[in-house]
Amino acid sequence: MKVIPDIVLSEHQKKQNLISIQREDIDENELHGFILDFNKEWLLMVKEYDFIFDGFMMVKREFVSAIKHGNTQKFHKRLFQIEGKMVEVDFGKTIPEARDGESSITQFVRSLAADKVVMLEDERDDFFLIGFIEESDTDSCIGLRFFDGEGQLEEEVSDISHDELTILTFDSSYCLHYERYFRRMNKNQQG
């Protein structure tokens, strides 16, 4: 699959265009949002769903098959502007540069708070993984301490290879509900 050229991404980023992303090899559903930053491997976006900004997503570029910015996306952006919602988008958020032998995704993950809940989409499975970022033994993996839908934490930390990731999502409504739950649980156990 051909990777979307930097010039196309840069133009949408500069103009703060609302876009729709297609990933035909991964999912028939489109992703919607604004590009905040990108590098050779990843897009950092604010996720938009039903006129609500719903967290951030790091989307692996190699799986993006097309970007749409048509009349519908233009009209929806105009609605955000009319309602004064564009000020809610942090267009200054960036992906850290790879350094000290670590990839940019590793640098980015390390920049997240220790109690940050993330969702990972794995190219092998048609479901997502949710949990807390933990230290991994290798730069080529993200350590994740999973929990299930009932908030039960796994004992072991699992290493998820960067090669298998398609999306990393955080600060979504779904993730934030679990973050608040675990903060309350930790507070109750300490107090």
Secondary structure, DSSP 8 states (H G I E B T S, - for coil): -----HHHHHHHHHTT-EEEEEETTTEEEEEEEEEEEE-SSEEEEEEEETTEEEEEEEEEGGG--EEE--HHHHHHHHHHHHTT-GGGS-TT------BTTB-HHHHHHHHS-TT-EEEEEETTSSSEEEEEEE--SSTTEEEEEEB-TT--B-SS-EEEEGGGEEEEEES-HHHHHHHHHHHHHHHHHH-
